[in-house]
Amino acid sequence: MKAIKVMGTVDEQGQIALDYPLNIDKKSRVELIVLIPEEEAVNQSKEALLEDFRQAWQEAMNGDTIPVEQLWEELENDR
């Protein structure tokens, strides 16, 4: 069995609409596992994302930046 992770939206009738078409045989049967985030977790992640953005924006405005080459080197060294 092959796994593909995709995102979608559940409409008012409970039908799932995928964000983009699957690149598979069109007549294949599939097995779905639907993961629904809890509202609290979604709100916390949005707040965390906004806080991270605010911090990054402040650092950029203060000139507290790191050259891209250094970031790539650090990522390669972490492997």
WONOR-V302306 format. One record per helix or strand of 3 or more residues. SS is the DSSP state (a for helix, b for strand). FROM is the first residue (numbers start at 0). LEN is the number of residues. If there is no record, write none. Layout:
ss=SS from=FROM len=LEN
ss=SS from=FROM len=LEN
This chain:
ss=b from=7 len=3
ss=b from=15 len=3
ss=a from=38 len=23
ss=a from=67 len=10
